[in-house]
Amino acid sequence: MNDLTCPFPFSVNPHAAAAREHLAAWTSDSGLLRSTRARRRFERADFGWFAALVYPTADAERLQLMADWFAWLFLVDDQLDDSDFGRSPQRMAHAVKLMRHVLDAPPAGPAAAAPPVVGALANLWRRTAEDASAAWRARFAHHLEQCLTAATVWEADNRLRGSVPSEESYIANRRHTGAIYVCMDLIEIAENTEIPAHAYGTPDFQSALDAACDVVCWVNDVYSLDKERSLGEVHNLVYVIQHHRRLDERRALEEVHAAIGRRTEEYLQAEDRLRQGPSGQAPWLRPALAGMRTWMRGNLDWSQRTKRYRSQHEDGYVETALMEAGRP
């Protein structure tokens, strides 16, 4: 049932090997990975290759930055989804407060004795924001804050109440919990371009963006379903549809496959409107659209190959010290 396809061509960044090597050093130096078990599981996911698939034309330095962002985002996701930390509203609220402070402050260093995940964020923010405009920084910070809030408030509340969200609520929030707006913003950093605010807010651009985001998130849901259900996770479109429509899992998977196809077509329609519209010859449009396409295709290629979703029974890979201050 996981034989999804994509109409966009395969591509991979020639600096993939260097990104992998850099990522191993950065996650160690930043304190994000400590135990052998956590390192082994992280390496099986192959986030350096993931970054190379979705940002295939970034230069070597920018690709390394993208890979570092992936490491940080996925490790934070593990903390919130797979550990007891994600079921403690007080601890999550404190960690998010520290992260927001990093994004609100000038790109510099973290506060003294900050948790490793906060120190790593400060490093990422300095490297990302130093050459970005104030408008881009504000948009990115807003999207990252939405991501953290959706994960630590909306998802956490559903878990504590044992509630399965509605399809409508899930689809809207999934774009935030999956950090996909954040990752789409990073296209502009990877390509050294910027989408003007007036263009970013147009209906056609938002239609293309949301369709691309949905395709990425829903493909992830298909491939992560077994892992997530083994942990009792309900935040997965396949399970949400299965639950609310009273279907068996196979039929729910068929529904999601069909929805992915429809959203891909809706993306292409919005893309055509953008190419034919007032921004059709704008220098930012080509890399923006190419970035959405490579995100949809690259995410599928990575999802089909990564071992991240095949280790659902492995224990001890989530290092809660990452979220706690004062740990060496």
Salt bridges, closest charged atoms under 4 A:
ASP46 OD2 - ARG20 NH2 2.76
ASP46 OD2 - ARG305 NH2 3.79
ASP59 OD2 - ARG62 NH1 2.78
ASP68 OD2 - HIS22 NE2 2.70
ASP68 OD2 - ARG127 NH2 2.82
ASP77 OD2 - ARG308 NH2 3.64
ASP78 OD2 - ARG41 NH1 3.31
ASP78 OD1 - ARG308 NH2 2.80
ASP81 OD1 - ARG159 NH2 2.68
ASP82 OD2 - LYS227 NZ 3.14
GLU145 OE2 - ARG100 NE 3.36
GLU155 OE1 - ARG159 NH2 3.27
ASP157 OD2 - ARG161 NE 2.83
GLU167 OE2 - ARG245 NE 2.88
ASP185 OD1 - ARG139 NH1 2.72
ASP185 OD2 - HIS143 ND1 2.61
GLU188 OE2 - ARG139 NH1 2.81
ASP204 OD1 - ARG273 NE 2.86
ASP210 OD2 - ARG175 NH1 3.64
ASP214 OD1 - ARG175 NE 2.72
ASP214 OD2 - ARG263 NH2 2.86
ASP221 OD1 - ARG174 NH2 2.97
GLU233 OE1 - ARG159 NH2 2.88
GLU233 OE2 - HIS235 ND1 2.54
GLU254 OE2 - ARG250 NE 3.88
GLU254 OE1 - ARG251 NH1 3.10
GLU255 OE1 - ARG245 NH1 2.82
GLU255 OE2 - ARG251 NH2 2.79
GLU266 OE1 - ARG263 NH1 2.67
GLU271 OE1 - ARG275 NE 3.57
GLU271 OE1 - ARG293 NH2 2.77
ASP301 OD2 - ARG297 NE 2.90
GLU314 OE1 - ARG44 NH2 2.67
GLU324 OE2 - ARG91 NH2 3.24
GLU324 OE1 - ARG327 NH2 2.86
